[in-house]
Each structure stands twice: as C-alpha cells, then as structure tokens.
C-alpha cells in the first residue's frame, strides 16, 4: 500500500520520477576490490539502507542514524551541522552537502560534497566528488572526483 501511495504521489509531481526512487529503496552492500578485507574507500559506507517517501529520502550509513533529505530541493539541516539538498536528475538522485568551517572569524570556508546515486538492476553506483569555497578566492565550479563504489542489493 505504501509503494502504491508513493507511486501515485510521485506521478503527480513532475519533478520526481517514480522508478528512480523506488529502485533506490532497500539495503545495499558495498565492496572494494582494491581495499583491505572488509574495508571501503574513505568516506564510503559498507552498508546503505535507503528509504523513500513522497517528500524525502532517508539514507542510513553503516548503522548510524539516517540522514533525511527533502526531495523538493529545499535545504535540509543534518544532525552533524551540515546542510544538504537533494534532487532527481536524469535517472539519478543527487545529494549535495555543505560543511562550513572556520579557522578564525575572518577565515570561513565551505566544503561541498556531491554524491550521485544511480541504480541499474541490482547494482547501485555511488559517485562522490567535492569542491571547496575559500574566503578571498573566486569560487571554483570544478568538482574533484573522490571515488566511485558499487553496491549490491541485499
């Protein structure tokens, strides 16, 4: 019943494609061929649990509390002080988080992290990239690729 309601509500919203979100839902196990046993690249979780609703996507990483993102593109405050936005674009879900740090009152900078979630069959690919915004420098529009991890549906 929940999936039917989700599908009906998502069809009514042209910004969100139904199948993209329904395909993301579930438990996903990652692996890294080039890593030590039971290890993952820095910043990637071994297990993802993803839940979707008509207005939000919740992602739990390795048993930590889930981060919940609004799907309407509005900014969401996360528990660890970051802010985030989520969007559905061309068959992918894109999460962008912003962490603001201050070395001093006049030296405040931001780290932007973009994660692109793409499902094909029972494989979830997560691509991560980042860029920084530093004071007294023009903002860079170039994203630096951090890595990609493949997950299999559990």
HURA-V523937 format. One record per pair of residues at least 24 apart in sequence whose ideal C-beta (glycine too) atoms are under 6 Angstrom apart, sorted by the first residue. I is the first residue (numbers start at 1). J is the second residue. Records with the same first field share a line. If there is no record, write none. Layout:
I = J + J
This chain:
6 = 54
9 = 54
16 = 71 + 88
17 = 88
20 = 88
21 = 52
23 = 119
24 = 50 + 119
25 = 50 + 52
26 = 153
27 = 154
28 = 124 + 151
29 = 152 + 154
30 = 149 + 151
41 = 147
44 = 149
57 = 86
69 = 95
92 = 116 + 118
93 = 117
107 = 135
109 = 134
122 = 152 + 153
123 = 150
124 = 151
125 = 150
